[in-house]
Amino acid sequence: MDIIKVTLFLFCGISSYLCAENSKLGNKLFKVEIDQVFNGNLLIEPTIPESGYLKVGSKLKLSAVPDADYSLDSIYYSFKTKKRNWITNIEEMSSPFEFEVTRDISIGASFIKNSQLKGFEVIHNVEYAKPGVKTLKYDVYKPEDAKDLPCIIIIHGGGWSHNSEDVMRGLARELVRSGEYVVCSVDYRWKNKADGDEEPNSIVDLIEDVYGAIAHIQEHAKDYGADATQLAVTGDSAGGHLSASVANMANTIGIRGFEKIPGVYEYKPTYLPKHKSIEQVRHDIMTSIKAAAPSYGVYGGKMIESHARGQSAEWAKAIAPIHTVPDVSKRWLPQFILRGTKDRLIKHEAVIDYVEVLKKKGQFVTYIEVEMAHHSFLDWKPDPKTKSNFYKYAVVNIAKMKHFFDGVFYQKRHLK
């Protein structure tokens, strides 16, 4: 009799477990975890069940309340990507943030000291084009009373298929805080079908997006207090590649296409001002970009070649900054490069190869290795570890980057 009871108990337990699992799969339940919140509170509506599971399509409303002397940095939910297990953050810069649960996620809120936000305003999500599923946009960091200031354009990293302009807001804040620069942080399409586009996007498309953003920024520069003829570009990782590309290759802006005609490799900006010809756009971008700071970027070699599979060798070279550096006799283009000594993705040798080409072409270049810094130390994300690395490794080196830009745009003061 005891054996029968035990058997029935085990059977019922297993049946209950299987029923629960089947119910979970049938109703597509997803796990929602709550990250620890510092310097403020996160209010969640409705309350997350003790199990932590919600049905697919469940709506959540997140509201953030900062502590005294703090402001909202972002409300977010995050998830791991299938590729490389990267963490993707979907962020909202204002409260409340409402969204539907469609996967396993973590939710939270990030706060920042008020003192870190003084002296400038941020214009979020300026739309400049929509070539596919995703609307392309950029954020503007504008000093108070800005007028005719040089403009630094930031292009984010993320393997060309990850992140948004939000990940560069720490860099943008550091560069804008002195009141001497307007800063624009740019988003672009993701490579392949990562945005949900039916046709895969190539690196060529991404470069064209950045050129479109630059054309749009120039068109509206006065609204931001910027001088459309005084531009610099910067970015990290994939953004290092893209910033070096748009700086080096501006002379190739055109409408004839990329290898549609043998030997012709032209980039057509995703956005073109109605009152400008393509020749004017090319001239205005080429003559306005005065400097570049492409940190721990992909400049050439096997990593570029791997993203040009199925294309010709000439096609691969035409998207590689190392093969497109202008000679100083044709265009002066000083460059500033950072790389962490613990960076496992971008090797010192790859950066040196690019530096040597810059020198060979007569270009001025500064290369700084940041001791003990890993890849992506210029990124800003809501998690404490990323913030800690930013304050430890990025802030002091962004000051060096700004000093480099000062030497380009404020030469008289810089020489004193």
C-alpha positions in Angstrom: 0.0 0.0 0.0 2.8 2.4 0.9 4.5 1.7 -2.5 1.2 2.5 -4.3 1.0 5.8 -2.4 4.5 6.8 -3.2 4.0 5.9 -6.9 0.8 7.9 -7.0 2.6 10.8 -5.3 5.4 10.7 -7.8 3.0 10.4 -10.7 0.9 13.4 -9.6 4.1 15.4 -9.0 5.5 14.7 -12.4 2.1 15.3 -14.0 1.8 18.6 -12.3 5.3 19.6 -13.4 4.5 18.6 -17.0 1.2 20.4 -17.0 2.9 23.5 -15.7 5.6 23.3 -18.4 3.1 22.7 -21.1 1.0 25.6 -19.8 4.2 27.7 -19.8 5.0 26.9 -23.4 1.4 27.1 -24.5 0.8 30.5 -23.1 4.4 31.7 -23.9 5.3 32.8 -20.5 8.5 34.9 -20.1 10.6 35.6 -17.1 10.8 39.2 -15.8 13.6 40.0 -13.4 14.1 43.2 -11.5 17.6 44.7 -11.4 18.8 46.4 -8.2 18.1 50.2 -8.4 20.4 52.8 -6.9 19.8 56.5 -6.2 16.0 56.3 -6.8 13.0 54.0 -7.0 11.3 52.0 -9.8 7.5 51.7 -9.7 6.1 48.7 -11.6 2.5 48.4 -12.8 1.1 45.8 -12.6 3.1 44.0 -9.8 5.3 41.2 -11.1 4.0 37.8 -9.7 6.2 35.9 -7.2 6.9 33.4 -9.9 8.4 36.2 -12.1 6.5 35.0 -15.2 4.2 37.0 -17.4 2.2 36.0 -20.4 3.5 37.2 -23.8 2.0 40.6 -24.7 1.6 41.6 -21.0 1.9 45.3 -20.7 4.2 46.9 -18.1 4.4 50.5 -17.0 7.6 51.5 -15.4 7.9 54.8 -13.5 11.1 56.2 -12.0 11.5 58.5 -9.0 15.0 59.8 -8.5 16.5 60.6 -5.0 17.3 64.2 -4.1 20.1 65.6 -6.2 19.6 62.9 -8.9 17.9 62.8 -12.3 16.6 60.0 -14.4 19.3 58.6 -16.7 17.0 56.0 -18.3 14.3 53.4 -17.6 15.1 50.2 -19.4 14.5 46.5 -20.1 17.3 44.3 -21.2 17.7 40.9 -22.8 20.4 38.6 -24.2 20.9 38.3 -27.9 21.2 34.9 -29.5 24.4 35.9 -31.2 27.3 36.1 -28.8 25.0 36.4 -25.8 25.3 40.2 -25.8 23.1 42.3 -23.5 20.8 44.6 -25.4 19.2 47.5 -23.5 16.0 49.1 -24.7 15.9 52.5 -22.9 13.5 55.3 -22.4 14.9 58.7 -21.2 11.6 59.9 -19.7 9.1 58.5 -17.2 6.9 56.5 -17.5 8.0 53.8 -19.9 5.3 51.4 -21.2 5.9 48.3 -23.3 4.8 44.7 -23.9 6.7 41.7 -22.7 7.8 39.5 -25.7 10.8 37.7 -24.2 12.7 37.0 -21.0 13.9 40.4 -19.7 15.4 42.3 -16.9 13.9 45.7 -16.0 15.4 48.6 -14.1 16.1 52.3 -13.9 19.4 54.3 -13.9 19.9 57.6 -12.2 22.6 60.3 -12.5 23.7 63.2 -10.4 22.2 66.5 -11.4 25.7 68.0 -11.5 26.5 65.8 -14.4 23.7 67.3 -16.5 24.3 71.0 -16.0 25.0 73.5 -18.8 23.4 71.7 -21.7 20.2 70.3 -23.0 19.5 67.1 -24.9 17.2 66.9 -28.0 16.3 63.2 -28.3 15.4 61.2 -31.3 15.7 63.6 -34.2 14.5 61.6 -37.2 16.6 61.8 -40.4 15.6 58.9 -42.6 13.7 55.6 -42.8 15.2 53.4 -45.5 13.9 50.2 -43.9 11.9 49.0 -40.9 13.7 51.1 -38.4 13.4 54.9 -38.3 16.9 56.4 -38.2 17.6 59.1 -35.6 20.2 61.0 -33.6 20.4 62.9 -30.3 21.7 66.5 -30.0 23.6 67.7 -27.0 23.5 71.4 -27.1 25.3 73.8 -24.7 23.3 76.7 -23.2 23.4 79.7 -25.6 25.3 77.7 -28.2 26.1 79.6 -31.4 28.3 78.6 -34.3 30.1 76.0 -32.3 32.1 73.1 -33.8 30.1 69.9 -33.9 31.3 66.5 -32.9 29.4 63.6 -34.4 29.5 60.3 -32.5 28.8 56.9 -34.2 28.1 54.0 -31.7 29.6 50.5 -31.8 28.1 47.1 -31.4 29.3 44.8 -34.1 27.3 46.8 -36.7 24.3 44.9 -35.4 23.7 46.0 -31.8 23.2 49.0 -29.6 21.9 52.5 -30.5 23.0 56.1 -30.0 22.0 55.8 -26.3 25.2 53.8 -25.6 27.3 56.9 -26.4 25.6 59.3 -24.1 28.4 59.2 -21.5 30.9 60.2 -24.2 28.5 62.9 -25.4 28.1 64.4 -22.0 31.8 64.6 -21.4 32.4 66.3 -24.8 29.6 68.8 -24.5 30.1 69.8 -20.8 32.7 72.6 -21.4 30.2 74.5 -23.6 32.6 74.5 -26.6 31.0 71.9 -28.8 27.6 70.7 -30.0 27.6 66.9 -30.0 25.3 64.7 -32.1 25.1 61.0 -31.4 23.9 59.0 -34.4 22.0 55.7 -34.9 22.0 53.7 -38.2 20.7 50.5 -39.6 22.0 47.2 -38.3 23.8 44.8 -40.6 22.1 41.8 -42.3 18.5 41.5 -41.1 19.0 42.4 -37.5 16.5 45.3 -37.8 13.8 43.0 -39.3 14.4 44.2 -42.9 13.5 41.7 -45.6 16.7 42.5 -47.6 20.0 42.2 -45.7 21.9 45.4 -45.0 25.6 45.6 -45.8 28.3 47.8 -44.3 27.9 50.0 -47.3 24.3 50.7 -46.3 25.5 51.7 -42.8 28.1 54.1 -44.1 25.4 55.6 -46.3 23.2 56.1 -43.2 26.0 57.9 -41.4 26.5 60.2 -44.4 22.8 60.8 -44.4 22.9 61.8 -40.7 25.8 64.2 -41.3 23.9 65.8 -44.2 20.8 66.2 -42.0 22.9 67.6 -39.1 24.5 70.1 -41.5 21.2 71.2 -42.8 19.9 71.9 -39.3 23.1 73.0 -37.7 21.9 76.5 -36.9 19.0 75.1 -35.0 21.5 73.4 -32.7 23.9 76.3 -32.4 26.5 74.5 -34.5 28.7 75.5 -37.4 27.9 73.2 -40.3 31.4 73.7 -41.7 33.3 72.7 -38.6 32.8 69.0 -37.9 34.6 66.1 -36.3 33.6 62.4 -36.1 34.3 59.8 -33.5 33.1 56.4 -32.4 34.2 53.1 -30.9 34.5 49.6 -32.2 32.1 49.3 -35.2 31.6 53.0 -34.7 35.4 53.4 -34.9 35.2 51.7 -38.3 32.3 53.9 -39.4 33.7 57.1 -38.1 37.1 56.4 -39.9 35.2 55.4 -43.0 33.0 58.5 -43.3 36.1 60.7 -42.6 38.4 59.0 -45.0 35.9 58.3 -47.8 34.0 61.5 -48.1 35.4 62.1 -51.6 33.5 59.0 -52.7 30.0 60.3 -52.0 28.0 59.9 -55.2 24.9 58.4 -56.8 26.4 55.8 -59.2 26.3 53.0 -56.7 28.8 50.7 -55.1 30.4 48.4 -57.7 27.3 48.6 -59.9 29.7 49.9 -62.4 33.1 48.2 -62.5 35.6 50.1 -60.5 33.1 52.6 -59.1 32.5 52.7 -55.3 30.2 55.6 -54.4 28.2 56.1 -51.2 24.8 57.7 -51.6 23.7 59.3 -48.3 20.5 57.9 -47.0 19.2 61.4 -46.5 19.8 64.1 -49.1 18.7 67.7 -48.6 16.2 68.8 -51.3 18.0 72.0 -52.2 21.5 70.4 -52.6 23.0 68.4 -55.5 25.0 65.3 -54.7 28.1 67.3 -55.7 27.3 69.9 -53.1 26.6 67.3 -50.4 30.0 65.7 -51.2 31.8 69.0 -51.1 30.1 70.1 -47.9 30.8 66.9 -46.0 34.4 66.5 -47.3 35.5 70.0 -46.5 33.7 70.2 -43.2 35.1 67.1 -41.5 38.3 68.4 -39.9 39.2 65.5 -37.6 38.4 62.0 -36.6 38.8 60.0 -33.4 38.0 56.3 -34.4 38.7 54.4 -31.2 39.5 50.7 -31.1 37.9 50.4 -34.5 38.0 47.8 -37.3 40.3 49.4 -39.9 41.0 46.5 -42.3 42.2 43.0 -42.3 40.4 39.7 -41.8 37.5 41.2 -39.8 36.6 43.5 -42.7 37.0 40.7 -45.2 34.7 38.5 -43.1 31.9 41.1 -43.6 32.6 41.2 -47.3 32.0 37.6 -48.1 30.7 37.0 -51.6 32.1 40.3 -52.7 35.2 41.2 -54.7 38.5 42.0 -53.1 38.1 45.6 -54.4 34.7 45.8 -52.7 36.3 44.8 -49.4 39.0 47.4 -49.8 36.5 50.1 -50.5 34.9 49.7 -47.1 38.2 49.5 -45.2 39.6 52.7 -43.7 43.1 51.4 -43.9 42.9 51.4 -47.7 41.1 54.8 -48.0 43.3 57.2 -46.0 43.6 60.5 -48.0 47.1 61.9 -48.7 47.7 65.0 -46.7 48.4 66.9 -49.9 44.8 66.4 -50.9 43.1 66.7 -47.5 44.4 67.3 -43.9 42.6 64.8 -41.6 44.3 64.4 -38.2 43.1 61.4 -36.2 43.1 60.4 -32.5 42.8 56.7 -31.5 42.3 55.0 -28.1 42.6 51.3 -27.3 42.6 49.3 -24.1 45.5 47.1 -23.4 43.1 44.3 -22.3 41.1 44.5 -25.5 40.8 41.0 -26.8 38.8 41.9 -30.0 40.9 44.7 -31.5 44.6 43.9 -31.3 47.4 46.4 -30.9 49.0 45.2 -34.2 45.8 46.0 -36.1 45.8 49.6 -34.7 49.5 50.1 -35.4 48.9 49.0 -39.1 46.4 51.8 -39.4 48.5 54.3 -37.6 51.5 53.6 -39.9 49.3 54.1 -43.0 48.1 57.5 -41.6 51.8 58.5 -41.0 52.8 57.3 -44.5 50.1 59.5 -46.0 51.4 62.5 -44.0 48.5 62.6 -41.6 48.9 63.6 -37.9 47.9 60.8 -35.6 47.8 60.3 -31.8 47.5 56.7 -30.5 47.0 56.1 -26.8 46.9 52.7 -25.1 44.7 52.8 -22.0 46.2 50.5 -19.4 44.0 47.6 -18.2 40.9 48.8 -20.1 38.9 46.2 -22.0 36.9 46.7 -25.2 34.0 49.1 -25.2 35.2 51.2 -22.2 33.8 54.3 -23.9 30.2 52.9 -23.7 27.7 54.0 -21.2 25.0 51.5 -20.1 22.6 51.4 -17.1 24.4 48.6 -15.2 26.8 49.6 -12.4 29.8 47.7 -13.9 29.7 49.6 -17.2 29.3 52.9 -15.4 32.3 52.1 -13.1 34.5 51.2 -16.1 33.4 54.5 -17.8 34.4 56.6 -14.8 37.7 54.6 -14.4 38.9 54.4 -17.9 36.9 56.7 -20.2 36.6 60.1 -18.5 40.3 60.9 -18.3 40.9 59.7 -21.9 37.9 61.6 -23.3 39.6 64.7 -21.8 42.6 63.8 -23.9 40.3 63.4 -27.0 38.8 66.8 -26.3 42.3 68.3 -26.0 43.0 66.8 -29.5 39.8 68.4 -30.9 40.7 71.7 -29.2 43.9 71.7 -31.1 42.0 71.4 -34.4 39.1 73.9 -33.7 40.6 76.2 -31.1 44.2 76.4 -32.3 45.2 79.8 -30.9 44.0 79.0 -27.4 45.5 75.5 -27.7 49.0 76.8 -28.5 49.1 79.1 -25.4 
